[in-house]
Amino acid sequence: MFFDPKPRMTKQRLFNFFVGSRGDGKTTGSRNYGIDEYVKAKDRGERYEIAYVRRYKEERKISASKLFADIGKFNYGMTFKTKGLDTFIDDDHFCHCYALSVDSRIKGAASPDLRLIIFDEFLVDPKKSRYLPDEVNTFLGLYDTLARPTDPTRKPVTVLFLANSFSVNNPYFNFFHINFPKGKNTFMTKEIYAEIIQDQEFEDHARNTRFGQLIAGTDYARHSIENEFVLDDNSFIYPHFDKGQFLFTVKLKGIVYGCWVNWRNGTLYISTKYDPSCQCNYVFSRDDYSPNLLTAKRFKETFHGKLTRDCYNAGAVYYESLKVKSAFMEIARLANL
């Protein structure tokens, strides 16, 4: 009923993403998997360490003190002792807690016995937190420092990314092109495994608790028990739409989007498809500035900007995908439409 990464790890992928309901044991199951692997390694005369990663320093401090607080109920027959950010098993160093926001700056850290990284809460609840700027590359830098993947003497370091379901349109899924096929809850490439955890037994258990009955039928229940991505609003999304006439492009964070107008229907369609020879191009992030491109401020003053604003305010803007819609929402904010 509770999450166990062990059967998933037989797929032997380097990066593993698990998104599940609240309280389904993702953190505990992953921690215990690391302990089990430590025991196996010790029996072979080898050392085995894990790293536990959170996004911010405040989260790291709280997690370090509580990560092993309930270990006694699992009857491992070993002594666990936490000192600051480090946890020891029978005096063997086992776990160090990192904060991505500050520890990504470290260079040359020696962790030759590191075998597993657990990145907890890798997806953000926008009501409570936010992603770091360029976060995925920040994590990759920390991984490169700790795992030393180019060192032929080092064993591979596996990563478990754990989170509750907020949005499939997030920096990690976008960066690694993780797209779950319709009707499927898993995605896999040569080095990546991703899973939207579906556990009917746990859902039934959670629904039958007093709290589960209290929140029945609410968006919170859909998120916390049924593991739905409640932040994903698919309204106005049409992958196959009568685009009409191509007019201009907008560029955000290195990605170009084509803007098409259907004069007959009075609609604007935003797509990843565009005419590369187009002379009307607008940028909305500083890193994208280059010659012959117009800025967000100038965009508002143009015919294209006024057309976009009118369509947006009339609810007549449609999108190729949720990812495109999310990008346009940021453009609309930056352009103050």
Secondary structure, 3 states (H helix, E strand, C coil): CCCCCHHHHCCCCCEEEEEECCCCCHHHHHHHHHHHHHHHHHHCCCCCEEEEEECCHHHHHHHHHHCCCCHHHHCCCCCEEEECCEEEECCEEEEEEEEHHHHCCCCCCCCCCEEEEEEECCCCCCCCCCCCCCHHHHHHHHHHHHHCCCCCCCCCCEEEEEEECCCCCCHHHHHCCCCCCCCCCEEECCCEEEEECCCHHHHHHHHCCHHHHHCCCCHHHHHHCCCCCCCCCCCCECCCCCCCEEEEEEEECCEEEEEEEECCCCEEEEECCCCCCCCCEEECCHHHCCCCCECHHHHCCCHHHHHHHHHHHCCCEEECCHHHHHHHHHHHHHCCC
